[in-house]
């Protein structure tokens, strides 16, 4: 536990039972680490830190896209025990700049997707169902961000990793997207790790926020927690 957590008296993000949720033990990648933390079922952990410190690299290590040391466990089972494609279905990463492979939006969803679930997700994100027929080339950056979340959630991941999700949206669209993600994590008891430079956004969505340093993590108080402590 970090010194900040001890001094504040707030529950630590590492206080959840290790058999549940997402558990990270002594994670190292490049010049970063070691990091230890866990996210309980249905909880949201925010991550902030200066540009270039390795926030996106942290997410890539967790989803096993980059070389790393240490262990990442889901429900008590190590990442190393899963084939990589299966792990990435369970632990879904929505990058800051999502990639698209097909001309039409709808072709990026599994063909056996539940039609009602797709409609609920796209409408929750502020679209009508005909967005599935749109050409990806016509999408704005913010529309791509919202539809990348739809693409991730329709696969029902066990864990969601978000990299600056909603950063290109206006306040109304951002709040709608945040609500879709909040509903998903609560309904599916999915741990969420949300990287964001926007402290106001993290104050709305996160249960705790960690400040990422090169070799340590430190609990960073949320504005609402600071206000409550005055």
C-alpha positions as CSV (number, residue, x, y, z in Angstrom):
1,X,0.0,0.0,0.0
2,X,1.3,3.5,-0.8
3,X,2.1,6.0,1.8
4,X,-0.7,8.2,0.5
5,X,-3.2,5.4,1.1
6,X,-2.0,4.9,4.7
7,X,-2.1,8.6,5.5
8,X,-5.5,9.2,4.0
9,X,-7.3,6.3,5.7
10,X,-9.2,5.6,2.4
11,X,-9.7,2.0,1.3
12,X,-6.8,1.0,-1.0
13,X,-7.5,-0.3,-4.5
14,X,-5.4,-3.3,-3.5
15,X,-7.7,-4.3,-0.7
16,X,-10.0,-6.6,-2.7
17,X,-9.8,-10.4,-2.4
18,X,-7.2,-11.7,-4.9
19,X,-9.5,-14.4,-6.1
20,X,-11.9,-11.9,-7.6
21,X,-11.5,-9.1,-10.1
22,X,-8.3,-8.1,-11.8
23,X,-5.0,-8.5,-9.8
24,X,-1.7,-7.1,-10.9
25,X,1.5,-8.3,-9.2
26,X,5.0,-6.8,-9.7
27,X,4.2,-5.7,-13.2
28,X,7.2,-4.3,-15.1
29,X,7.5,-3.1,-18.7
30,X,10.3,-1.1,-20.2
31,X,11.7,1.2,-17.5
32,X,8.4,1.1,-15.6
33,X,7.4,-0.7,-12.5
34,X,7.1,-2.7,-10.4
35,X,3.3,-2.1,-10.0
36,X,0.9,-3.9,-7.7
37,X,-2.9,-3.2,-7.6
38,X,-6.2,-4.8,-8.0
39,X,-9.7,-3.9,-9.2
40,X,-12.7,-5.5,-7.7
41,X,-15.7,-6.7,-9.6
42,X,-17.8,-3.8,-10.9
43,X,-15.3,-1.2,-9.7
44,X,-13.6,1.5,-11.8
45,X,-10.0,2.5,-11.1
46,X,-8.8,5.7,-12.8
47,X,-5.1,6.3,-13.8
48,X,-3.6,9.7,-14.3
49,X,0.0,11.0,-14.7
50,X,2.1,13.2,-16.9
51,X,2.4,12.7,-20.6
52,X,4.9,10.1,-21.6
53,X,5.0,8.3,-18.2
54,X,3.6,5.1,-19.6
55,X,-0.2,5.1,-19.1
56,X,-0.9,3.6,-22.5
57,X,1.9,1.2,-22.1
58,X,0.4,0.0,-18.9
59,X,-2.8,-0.9,-20.7
60,X,-0.9,-2.6,-23.5
61,X,1.0,-4.7,-20.9
62,X,-2.2,-5.7,-19.1
63,X,-3.8,-6.9,-22.3
64,X,-0.5,-8.7,-23.2
65,X,0.3,-6.8,-26.3
66,X,3.8,-5.7,-25.2
67,X,6.6,-7.6,-23.5
68,X,6.4,-7.4,-19.7
69,X,7.3,-9.1,-16.4
70,X,5.2,-9.9,-13.4
71,X,1.8,-11.4,-13.3
72,X,-1.8,-10.4,-14.2
73,X,-4.6,-12.5,-12.9
74,X,-8.3,-12.6,-13.7
75,X,-10.5,-14.4,-11.2
76,X,-7.3,-15.9,-9.7
77,X,-6.1,-17.3,-13.0
78,X,-2.9,-16.0,-14.6
79,X,-2.8,-14.3,-18.0
80,X,0.0,-16.8,-18.9
81,X,-2.4,-19.7,-18.7
82,X,-4.6,-18.3,-21.5
83,X,-4.0,-18.3,-25.2
84,X,-3.4,-14.6,-26.2
85,X,-6.5,-14.3,-28.3
86,X,-8.7,-15.6,-25.5
87,X,-7.1,-13.3,-22.9
88,X,-7.7,-10.3,-25.2
89,X,-11.4,-11.3,-25.6
90,X,-11.7,-11.4,-21.8
91,X,-9.6,-8.2,-21.1
92,X,-10.7,-5.7,-23.8
93,X,-8.7,-2.6,-24.6
94,X,-10.3,0.4,-26.2
95,X,-7.3,2.5,-27.3
96,X,-7.2,6.3,-27.7
97,X,-7.2,5.9,-31.5
98,X,-9.2,2.8,-32.3
99,X,-8.4,1.0,-35.5
100,X,-11.0,0.0,-38.1
101,X,-10.5,-2.7,-40.7
102,X,-13.7,-2.8,-42.8
103,X,-15.4,0.0,-44.7
104,X,-18.7,-0.3,-42.8
105,X,-19.2,0.1,-39.1
106,X,-21.5,-2.9,-38.7
107,X,-18.9,-5.4,-40.1
108,X,-16.8,-4.8,-37.0
109,X,-19.4,-6.5,-34.8
110,X,-19.7,-10.3,-34.4
111,X,-22.2,-11.6,-36.9
112,X,-24.1,-13.4,-34.1
113,X,-24.4,-10.3,-32.0
114,X,-27.8,-10.0,-30.2
115,X,-29.8,-7.4,-32.2
116,X,-31.5,-5.9,-29.2
117,X,-28.2,-5.6,-27.3
118,X,-26.6,-3.9,-30.3
119,X,-29.5,-1.4,-30.5
120,X,-29.4,-0.6,-26.8
121,X,-25.6,0.1,-27.0
122,X,-25.7,2.3,-30.1
123,X,-28.7,4.2,-28.8
124,X,-27.1,4.6,-25.4
125,X,-24.1,6.1,-27.1
126,X,-26.4,8.6,-29.0
127,X,-26.8,6.9,-32.4
128,X,-29.7,5.3,-34.2
129,X,-29.2,1.7,-35.4
130,X,-28.5,2.8,-39.0
131,X,-25.1,3.9,-37.8
132,X,-24.1,0.2,-38.5
133,X,-24.5,1.0,-42.2
134,X,-22.3,4.1,-42.1
135,X,-18.9,4.2,-43.8
136,X,-16.0,4.4,-41.3
137,X,-14.5,7.1,-43.4
138,X,-17.3,9.5,-42.5
139,X,-16.9,9.1,-38.8
140,X,-15.5,11.9,-36.6
141,X,-12.9,11.1,-33.9
142,X,-15.6,11.3,-31.2
143,X,-17.9,9.0,-33.2
144,X,-15.1,6.5,-33.6
145,X,-14.5,6.6,-29.8
146,X,-18.1,5.9,-29.0
147,X,-18.5,3.1,-31.6
148,X,-15.2,1.5,-30.4
149,X,-16.9,1.2,-27.0
150,X,-19.9,-0.5,-28.6
151,X,-17.6,-2.8,-30.5
152,X,-15.8,-3.8,-27.2
153,X,-18.9,-4.2,-25.1
154,X,-20.9,-6.3,-27.5
155,X,-18.3,-9.0,-27.0
156,X,-19.1,-9.0,-23.3
157,X,-15.5,-8.7,-21.9
158,X,-14.8,-9.5,-18.3
159,X,-12.5,-6.5,-17.9
160,X,-12.5,-3.2,-19.7
161,X,-9.4,-1.1,-20.3
162,X,-10.0,2.5,-21.5
163,X,-7.4,4.8,-22.9
164,X,-8.6,8.5,-22.9
165,X,-12.1,7.3,-23.9
166,X,-14.4,10.2,-24.4
167,X,-11.6,12.8,-24.7
168,X,-12.9,13.9,-28.1
169,X,-16.5,14.3,-27.0
170,X,-18.5,17.3,-25.9
171,X,-20.0,17.2,-22.4
172,X,-23.4,15.8,-23.3
173,X,-22.0,13.0,-25.5
174,X,-19.3,12.2,-22.9
175,X,-21.8,11.8,-20.1
176,X,-23.9,9.4,-22.2
177,X,-20.9,7.3,-22.9
178,X,-19.8,7.3,-19.3
179,X,-23.3,6.1,-18.4
180,X,-23.2,3.2,-20.9
181,X,-19.8,2.1,-19.4
182,X,-21.1,2.5,-15.8
183,X,-24.2,0.4,-16.6
184,X,-22.0,-2.3,-18.2
185,X,-19.6,-2.7,-15.3
186,X,-22.3,-2.8,-12.7
187,X,-24.6,-5.2,-14.7
188,X,-21.7,-7.5,-15.5
189,X,-19.5,-6.9,-12.4
190,X,-16.7,-6.0,-14.8
191,X,-13.6,-4.3,-13.4
192,X,-12.7,-1.1,-15.4
193,X,-9.3,0.6,-15.6
194,X,-9.8,4.1,-17.1
195,X,-6.8,6.2,-18.2
196,X,-7.6,9.9,-18.5
197,X,-5.9,13.3,-18.3
198,X,-9.3,14.8,-17.4
199,X,-9.6,14.9,-13.6
200,X,-13.2,16.0,-13.7
201,X,-14.0,12.9,-15.8
202,X,-12.2,10.6,-13.3
203,X,-14.1,12.3,-10.5
204,X,-17.4,11.2,-12.2
205,X,-16.4,7.7,-13.2
206,X,-13.8,6.3,-10.8
207,X,-14.0,4.8,-7.3
208,X,-10.2,5.6,-6.9
209,X,-7.5,7.2,-8.9
210,X,-3.9,6.1,-9.1
211,X,-1.1,8.6,-10.1
212,X,1.3,6.7,-12.2
213,X,5.0,7.2,-11.6
214,X,7.9,5.5,-13.3
215,X,8.5,3.1,-10.4
216,X,5.4,3.5,-8.2
217,X,1.7,4.1,-7.9
218,X,0.2,6.6,-5.5
219,X,-3.4,7.2,-4.6
220,X,-4.5,10.5,-5.9
221,X,-7.6,12.0,-4.1
222,X,-10.6,12.8,-6.2
223,X,-12.1,16.2,-6.0
224,X,-15.3,14.9,-4.4
225,X,-13.2,13.1,-1.8
226,X,-11.2,16.2,-1.0
227,X,-14.4,18.2,-0.7
228,X,-15.9,15.6,1.7
229,X,-12.8,15.8,3.8
230,X,-12.9,19.5,4.4
